[in-house]
């Protein structure tokens, strides 16, 4: 009986402490549901659909509110105005990377995605410069994507119009583009090592989007002391890093500092230049994590978007027909699509934007953190506090996009049928943490999709009424349900 009393007193004290912390100090955190001791607000969050939970809470507490992941306060920004004000108007203050326990465990503060401070700034600057030097935004990378698009067409022809799951074949194309930048060379689509790496990347995104990962974010202690899918994720990451390490060793043997061949060579040269610099950011461990970041992000997000796009085009044959009509009119049948075609293809451009808006690939983006104490909308947010930005609330804003839950390229067309830009189009996030590979991803989506639709008609293997476009996971990423289709040569 005495033990029960002690536990009740401890839990009550923790609850009072958490409530006191919300309303004390130099100000107060934004409002939010009252957290329970130890477990925080997990009972108010649907771990299978975080974006829906945050939308419901915003209706009660407004565009800026606080939820607790366990004992940790998380500030949520919901709606265009709040997200823009934080990430653009206060870009530096909101440029930190927030709490993401599985990534923290795997990356240990290194890389370009989950790092912070000087290491992040130096690594991001180097990565952007190197990607540009190897063609991102230039004619050379366009030619690489065009070449890969034609390889993709050849592989799709081999299916002979029979039903196939497009998952891995759509993974190969963007992965080979990014591999040509970081490893110098791509892979054969049947290469066993290549397919194994792709399978691990695909599996990792599924795990990150699972309810179990959301629970681990609330209770990080589970990562070390509990079995679960997170152990497979960490094992996969370790395997990919070891593969990259072997490639790095090969590069070290054949390195010519006057003739860098790829991203790895450039990083190795930078390491050599700074070998005598105390606390240099350019270390072997940072190289492995950075290459892993670029490899994974440059593959999985684009391939998932392509896979979802084909599903939506299957579901909406009237949209597909209009895109193919535009392809026929602007490009024809006998030359490869190119970057310049996009400006003459407003409907196709609108379709691709609508795919990205509709699928809402990364609903809450990656967590941010404030880099200093900040007063934001009369609330006090202490340095280091994790901030979640609801990209869903921007991409699905019903004032900017009438009927946001409906797939309609008209959301990006004006009354004359011209392409219409929108400040609410933020699938790559915004501010200082905007995706490093945005330009490459946009180019790939346009060239891969137009090349596929130039050469094939899409045929569903089920009745269109039975074709479900509802995402199977709404955690880290919105993943399309598995499906099959036939690529019928035009």
Secondary structure, DSSP 4 states (H G I P E B T S, - for coil): -HHHHHHHHHHHHHHHHHHHHHH-TTS-PPP-PPPBTTTBTGGGS-TTBHHHHHHHHHHHH-SEEEEEETTEEEEEEESHHHHHIIIIITTTTT-EE---HHHHHHHTT-SSSS--HHHHHHHHHHHHHHHHHTTTTSHHHHHHHHHHHHHHHHHHHTTTT--B--HHHHHHHHHHHHHHHHTSS---TT-HHHHHHHHHHHHHHHHHTSHHHHHHHH-THHHHHS-SHHHHHHHHHHHHHHHHHHHHHHHHHH--TTS--SHHHHHHHHHHHTTTSTT-S--HHHHHHHHHHHHHHHHHHHHHHHHHHHHHHHH-HHHHHHHHHHHHHHT-SSS---GGGGGG-HHHHHHHHHHHHHHTSSTT-S-EE-SS-EEETTEEE-TT-EEEEEHHHHHT-TTTSSSTTS--GGGGB-TTS-B---TT--TT--GGGS-TTHHHHHHHHHHHHHHHHHHEEEEESS-GGG-----SEESSSEEPPP--EEEEE-
